[in-house]
């Protein structure tokens, strides 16, 4: 991939896609193409094929997906399955037809079995049952990994898959019904502070452990892998994470500190905990030469600043 290569970033308005575009722009890549979902519905095969035929991108970052937190995932399994399967089927197939040089498919670590040993090694895929709250999304993403592998095998394509841990950063979703925990807690704690509320509700027991990666770190890893590592080296797929975990309670306390809130946390155990632990083994990634650089404490401050500057509507 060189600075003039034609690069299509699918999902450029989202947390991941926008971070990839920022990273590419900063590095001097000048031929990036994007489309909004209004201009191109990736669930429609005819539209996707016409787009690839017309634009002929050389590299594709497939960051378009229907995503959401624990509540959205468990409430709309049909939409999560359908939208994600359609998007990835159409983009991967059109990329093959138009002979894209390399494609990077993004999934998530929820593809792992609920009770897989920790930290999660890539080889644990499909060794056990999935976490029920995000099964539909996980099944779609597993199909995407398998599709990239099948295409590499059958057609000699160079399609790689990356599975990032829980992400956060600019352009995150702060809607309390559909967001993930980190943006949700930023909003809840900020609003509690502003409205002088003495408590904040945290879903579940606070005991589940999660790993958090800043979207700018993820984007950096994706661009690094696109430039330096082919499907053969990567194998079936690769984890992207920090290899460090924190409990939801500790995360909430860290956010209280960053936001300057002194009230109490109240745990709402009527809400699901989800999978107890989800820590990635990042040895494969480290061996390929990439390591994260944004520490959680700095990262959450950055995410809170972004929320203050961009997400609060007057
Ligand atoms: P998950 O990693 O797929 O389970 O997705 P989430 O980021 O939505 O949830 C992670 C954990 O944070 C779960 O145990 C949630 O119950 C917990 N959590 C605590 N408060 C919240 C909240 O306000 N929103 C969300 N989405 N999760 C919360």
Boltz pocket constraint, residues with backbone or C-beta under 6 A from the ligand:
constraints:
  - pocket:
      binder: B
      contacts: [[A, 68], [A, 69], [A, 70], [A, 71], [A, 110], [A, 134], [A, 166], [A, 176], [A, 178], [A, 179], [A, 180], [A, 181], [A, 182], [A, 184], [A, 185], [A, 188], [A, 201], [A, 202], [A, 203], [A, 204], [A, 208], [A, 210], [A, 248], [A, 271], [A, 272], [A, 273], [A, 274], [A, 275]]
      max_distance: 6.0
